[in-house]
C-alpha cells in the first residue's frame, strides 16, 4: 500500500522555489552581456532579427528571450519581443537610470557565493578581491562596473540632503569618484577630494577627467589604516568602505575621518548595514555571504556597531535610514 502523508507535513514547494529562482537572474546576466535590451529599445524584433543585430545564434537566443519574458524583462507578441518598462528604464545604455556594467560585479559575486562551503570549512576566502593586485586595465573595468550605480546614489543623496551648506567634502575610498561627481554636478559651488589608495588614484583621476571636474574635485592618495587623513573638511562621504574592514580597522578609520572634519562636520555612511537583530534586511543578510567569500575580515556590520564606533570617534546625532539599492544611510555630526 502507498504510504500516507499527513496534511500537517511540510511541502517541498519552498525548496523547489529556490531551485527554480536561479533561471531569471542567469538569463538577465546573459542578456546584459549580449546587449539584448539595447536594440529592443528601438522597437519590437523577432529572435532572428535580434540575433542578426547582436551577431548571435538565433536558435540559442530564442530560449533566452522566452525566459526573459517569464522573468518580466521582455514581452512577446506575434513572435516579436519588446522591453518591459523596467528593462527599458534600467537596462538600456543612455537612459538616465541605466545601471551600467554592474552585471560584471554581479557575476563575480554569484561565482563567489558558489564557494561558501569552502570558506566555512577553511576560513579563507576563495574569491578574494585583491584591489592592489589588479592591473590598471582590470581596475578600470572593476570601477566602471560600479560607477553608474554610484553616480545614481550620489544624485539620490543630493536630493535628500542639502549639501549647499558645505564648501569642501571628502569622499573616502571613493573609487571612481561617483558620489563626488554627482554632488558637484548638483551643487556648482561644492568642492570635493576623493581619497583612495596610491595604486587606485591614477584610475580615479581618469574618471574625474571624464566628468570634466578636475578644477573642483581633487584626488588624494592615503591609507587610513596606517596614516591620518590630510586636510580639513565640512563633510565626509563613506560608501561601501567600512564593510571591507575588520571591527578594529573600522574603529581606526572612523576615528581618523572624524579628526579631519571641522566641528559640526557631517559624515554620510552608505553600505550594506544590518539591523541589530542580524536577520534583517534580508538582502544584506544574504549579501554577507558574498563578503565572507571575497574579504579577509569584512562583514555587514550592525547599526549598533556603527553607532558605537562613531560615538567613540567623537560623533553624535547618529541616525540610520533605508536608502536605495539595498543600502542603509547612517548620518552623524562631529562634536
C-alpha positions as CSV (number, residue, x, y, z in Angstrom):
1,X,0.0,0.0,0.0
2,X,1.3,3.6,-0.7
3,X,2.5,5.5,2.3
4,X,0.0,8.0,3.6
5,X,1.1,11.7,4.0
6,X,-0.2,13.8,6.9
7,X,-1.8,17.1,5.9
8,X,0.4,18.7,8.5
9,X,3.6,17.6,6.9
10,X,5.6,20.4,5.2
11,X,5.6,20.7,1.4
12,X,8.8,20.9,-0.6
13,X,7.4,23.9,-2.6
14,X,9.8,26.3,-0.8
15,X,12.8,24.2,-1.9
16,X,11.6,24.0,-5.4
17,X,11.1,27.7,-5.5
18,X,14.7,28.3,-4.5
19,X,15.9,25.9,-7.2
20,X,13.9,27.5,-9.9
21,X,14.7,31.1,-8.9
22,X,18.2,30.8,-10.4
23,X,16.9,30.9,-14.0
24,X,15.8,34.5,-14.1
25,X,19.0,36.1,-12.8
26,X,21.1,33.9,-15.1
27,X,19.0,34.9,-18.1
28,X,19.2,38.6,-17.1
29,X,23.0,38.3,-16.8
30,X,23.4,36.8,-20.2
31,X,21.1,39.3,-21.8
32,X,23.1,42.2,-20.4
33,X,26.3,40.7,-21.5
34,X,24.9,40.2,-25.0
35,X,23.3,43.7,-25.1
36,X,19.8,42.3,-25.8
37,X,17.9,45.3,-24.4
38,X,19.7,48.0,-26.4
39,X,18.3,47.2,-29.9
40,X,14.9,46.4,-28.5
41,X,14.7,50.0,-27.2
42,X,14.1,51.0,-30.8
43,X,11.1,48.7,-31.2
44,X,9.9,45.1,-31.3
45,X,12.1,42.4,-33.0
46,X,11.9,38.7,-33.8
47,X,14.5,36.4,-32.5
48,X,16.2,36.1,-35.9
49,X,16.2,39.9,-36.3
50,X,17.7,40.4,-32.9
51,X,20.2,37.6,-33.4
52,X,21.4,39.3,-36.6
53,X,21.7,42.6,-34.8
54,X,23.7,41.0,-32.0
55,X,25.7,38.7,-34.3
56,X,24.4,35.8,-32.2
57,X,22.9,32.4,-32.9
58,X,19.2,32.7,-33.4
59,X,18.3,29.1,-32.3
60,X,20.0,29.5,-29.0
61,X,18.9,33.1,-28.5
62,X,15.2,32.2,-28.6
63,X,15.1,30.2,-25.3
64,X,16.9,33.0,-23.6
65,X,14.3,35.5,-24.9
66,X,11.4,33.4,-23.7
67,X,12.9,33.1,-20.2
68,X,13.3,36.9,-20.1
69,X,9.5,37.0,-20.9
70,X,8.9,34.8,-17.9
71,X,11.2,37.0,-15.9
72,X,9.1,40.1,-16.8
73,X,12.0,41.8,-18.6
74,X,10.6,41.2,-22.1
75,X,7.2,40.8,-23.6
76,X,6.3,38.8,-26.7
77,X,3.5,39.3,-29.2
78,X,3.3,37.5,-32.5
79,X,6.9,36.3,-32.1
80,X,8.2,39.8,-31.7
81,X,10.0,40.8,-28.5
82,X,9.9,44.1,-26.7
83,X,11.4,45.5,-23.5
84,X,9.2,45.9,-20.5
85,X,9.1,49.3,-18.8
86,X,11.6,48.1,-16.1
87,X,14.1,46.8,-18.7
88,X,13.7,50.0,-20.8
89,X,14.4,52.2,-17.8
90,X,17.3,50.5,-16.2
91,X,19.0,48.2,-18.8
92,X,19.3,50.4,-21.8
93,X,22.5,52.5,-22.2
94,X,21.9,56.2,-22.4
95,X,18.8,56.2,-20.2
96,X,19.1,58.3,-17.1
97,X,18.7,55.4,-14.7
98,X,20.9,52.9,-16.7
99,X,22.7,50.8,-14.2
100,X,25.8,50.4,-16.4
101,X,28.0,47.4,-16.4
102,X,27.1,46.4,-12.9
103,X,26.4,42.9,-14.2
104,X,30.2,42.3,-14.2
105,X,30.2,42.7,-10.4
106,X,27.0,40.6,-10.1
107,X,28.7,37.7,-12.0
108,X,31.7,37.9,-9.7
109,X,29.5,37.9,-6.6
110,X,27.5,34.9,-7.8
111,X,30.6,32.9,-8.6
112,X,32.0,33.8,-5.1
113,X,28.8,32.5,-3.5
114,X,29.4,29.1,-5.0
115,X,32.4,28.8,-2.7
116,X,30.5,29.4,0.6
117,X,31.0,25.8,1.8
118,X,34.8,26.2,1.3
119,X,35.1,29.4,3.2
120,X,33.1,28.0,6.1
121,X,35.4,24.9,6.2
122,X,38.7,26.7,5.8
123,X,38.1,30.3,7.0
124,X,39.9,31.5,3.8
125,X,38.0,33.5,1.1
126,X,38.3,31.6,-2.2
127,X,37.3,34.6,-4.4
128,X,39.2,37.3,-2.5
129,X,39.0,40.8,-4.0
130,X,42.6,42.0,-4.4
131,X,42.4,45.7,-5.3
132,X,46.1,46.2,-5.1
133,X,46.9,43.2,-7.3
134,X,44.7,44.4,-10.2
135,X,46.2,45.8,-13.3
136,X,45.3,49.3,-14.3
137,X,43.0,47.9,-17.0
138,X,41.3,45.4,-14.6
139,X,40.9,48.2,-12.1
140,X,39.3,50.4,-14.7
141,X,36.8,47.6,-15.6
142,X,36.0,47.0,-11.9
143,X,35.4,50.6,-11.1
144,X,33.5,51.2,-14.4
145,X,31.1,48.4,-13.3
146,X,30.2,50.3,-10.1
147,X,30.4,53.9,-11.5
148,X,26.9,54.4,-12.9
149,X,25.2,53.0,-9.8
150,X,27.4,55.2,-7.5
151,X,26.6,58.3,-9.5
152,X,22.9,57.5,-9.2
153,X,23.4,57.1,-5.5
154,X,25.1,60.5,-5.3
155,X,22.1,62.1,-7.1
156,X,19.8,60.5,-4.6
157,X,21.9,61.7,-1.7
158,X,21.8,65.2,-3.2
159,X,18.1,65.1,-3.4
160,X,17.6,64.1,0.2
161,X,20.2,66.3,1.9
162,X,21.2,69.9,1.5
163,X,24.9,70.0,0.5
164,X,24.8,73.7,-0.2
165,X,25.8,74.2,3.5
166,X,29.2,72.6,2.7
167,X,32.2,74.1,0.9
168,X,34.6,71.1,0.8
169,X,33.7,67.4,1.2
170,X,35.9,64.3,1.3
171,X,35.0,61.1,-0.4
172,X,36.6,58.2,1.5
173,X,37.7,55.2,-0.6
174,X,35.7,56.9,-3.4
175,X,36.9,54.6,-6.2
176,X,35.9,56.3,-9.4
177,X,34.5,59.3,-7.5
178,X,30.9,58.8,-8.5
179,X,29.4,60.3,-5.3
180,X,31.6,63.4,-5.6
181,X,30.9,63.8,-9.3
182,X,27.1,63.6,-8.8
183,X,27.2,66.0,-5.9
184,X,29.4,68.5,-7.6
185,X,27.2,68.4,-10.7
186,X,24.2,69.2,-8.4
187,X,25.9,71.8,-6.4
188,X,28.1,74.1,-8.6
189,X,29.9,75.8,-5.6
190,X,30.9,72.5,-3.9
191,X,34.4,71.2,-3.9
192,X,35.4,67.6,-3.2
193,X,38.5,65.5,-2.6
194,X,38.4,61.8,-3.4
195,X,40.8,59.8,-1.1
196,X,42.0,56.4,-2.4
197,X,44.9,54.1,-2.0
198,X,48.0,55.2,-4.0
199,X,47.6,52.3,-6.5
200,X,44.0,53.4,-7.3
201,X,44.4,57.2,-7.6
202,X,45.6,57.3,-11.2
203,X,42.5,55.5,-12.3
204,X,40.3,57.8,-10.1
205,X,41.8,60.8,-11.8
206,X,40.8,59.4,-15.2
207,X,37.1,59.2,-14.1
208,X,37.2,62.8,-12.7
209,X,38.7,64.0,-16.0
210,X,35.9,62.2,-18.0
211,X,33.4,64.3,-16.0
212,X,35.4,67.5,-16.7
213,X,35.5,68.3,-13.0
214,X,39.3,68.4,-12.3
215,X,39.0,72.0,-11.2
216,X,36.6,71.1,-8.4
217,X,37.4,67.5,-7.5
218,X,40.9,66.7,-6.3
219,X,42.4,63.2,-5.8
220,X,44.4,62.4,-2.7
221,X,46.4,59.2,-2.0
222,X,46.1,58.0,1.6
223,X,45.7,54.7,3.6
224,X,43.5,55.4,6.6
225,X,44.6,52.3,8.3
226,X,48.2,53.5,8.6
227,X,48.1,57.3,8.4
228,X,46.0,60.3,9.3
229,X,43.7,61.8,6.7
230,X,45.3,65.0,5.3
231,X,43.2,68.2,5.1
232,X,40.1,69.6,6.9
233,X,36.6,69.1,5.6
234,X,32.9,70.1,6.2
235,X,31.6,66.6,5.5
236,X,32.7,63.1,4.7
237,X,31.2,60.5,2.3
238,X,31.9,56.9,3.2
239,X,30.4,54.4,0.8
240,X,30.9,50.6,0.9
241,X,34.2,51.1,2.8
242,X,33.7,50.1,6.5
243,X,32.2,46.8,5.4
244,X,35.6,45.7,3.9
245,X,37.4,46.2,7.2
246,X,37.7,44.3,10.5
247,X,36.0,45.8,13.5
248,X,39.3,47.1,14.8
249,X,40.1,48.7,11.4
250,X,36.7,50.2,11.2
251,X,37.2,52.0,14.5
252,X,40.6,53.3,13.4
253,X,39.2,54.6,10.1
254,X,36.3,56.4,11.6
255,X,38.5,58.0,14.2
256,X,40.8,59.3,11.5
257,X,37.9,60.6,9.4
258,X,36.4,62.3,12.4
259,X,39.8,64.0,13.1
260,X,39.7,65.6,9.6
261,X,36.2,67.1,10.0
262,X,35.5,70.5,11.4
263,X,33.4,70.9,14.4
264,X,29.7,70.2,13.4
265,X,31.0,68.5,10.3
266,X,28.8,65.7,9.0
267,X,29.5,62.1,8.0
268,X,27.4,60.1,5.5
269,X,28.0,56.4,5.5
270,X,26.4,54.2,2.8
271,X,26.6,50.5,2.6
272,X,25.2,47.1,3.5
273,X,24.3,47.5,7.1
274,X,22.4,45.0,9.3
275,X,19.7,45.8,11.8
276,X,20.7,44.8,15.3
277,X,18.7,41.6,15.1
278,X,21.1,40.4,12.4
279,X,18.3,38.8,10.4
280,X,17.2,41.9,8.5
281,X,17.3,43.5,6.0
282,X,17.1,40.1,4.2
283,X,19.2,41.3,1.2
284,X,22.0,42.3,3.5
285,X,21.9,39.1,5.4
286,X,22.3,37.3,2.1
287,X,25.0,39.6,0.8
288,X,27.0,39.0,3.9
289,X,27.8,35.6,2.3
290,X,29.4,37.4,-0.5
291,X,31.5,39.4,1.9
292,X,32.9,36.3,3.7
293,X,33.9,34.9,0.3
294,X,35.7,38.0,-1.0
295,X,37.2,39.7,2.1
296,X,39.6,38.5,4.8
297,X,37.8,40.4,7.5
298,X,34.9,42.4,6.0
299,X,31.3,41.9,7.1
300,X,28.0,43.7,7.0
301,X,28.1,45.2,10.5
302,X,25.0,46.3,12.6
303,X,23.7,49.7,13.2
304,X,24.6,49.3,16.8
305,X,28.3,48.6,15.9
306,X,28.4,51.7,13.7
307,X,26.8,53.8,16.4
308,X,29.4,52.6,18.9
309,X,32.4,53.3,16.6
310,X,31.0,56.7,15.7
311,X,30.3,57.8,19.2
312,X,33.8,56.7,20.3
313,X,35.2,58.7,17.4
314,X,33.6,61.9,18.6
315,X,30.3,61.9,16.7
316,X,26.7,62.5,17.9
317,X,23.2,62.6,16.5
318,X,23.8,59.2,14.9
319,X,20.8,58.2,12.7
320,X,20.1,55.4,10.2
321,X,17.6,55.0,7.4
322,X,17.0,52.9,4.4
323,X,18.4,54.5,1.3
324,X,18.4,52.9,-2.2
325,X,19.6,49.7,-3.8
326,X,19.7,47.8,-0.5
327,X,22.0,50.3,1.2
328,X,21.4,52.0,4.5
329,X,22.4,55.6,5.1
330,X,24.0,56.4,8.5
331,X,24.5,60.1,9.3
332,X,26.2,61.7,12.3
333,X,27.6,65.1,13.4
334,X,31.1,65.7,14.8
335,X,31.0,67.2,18.3
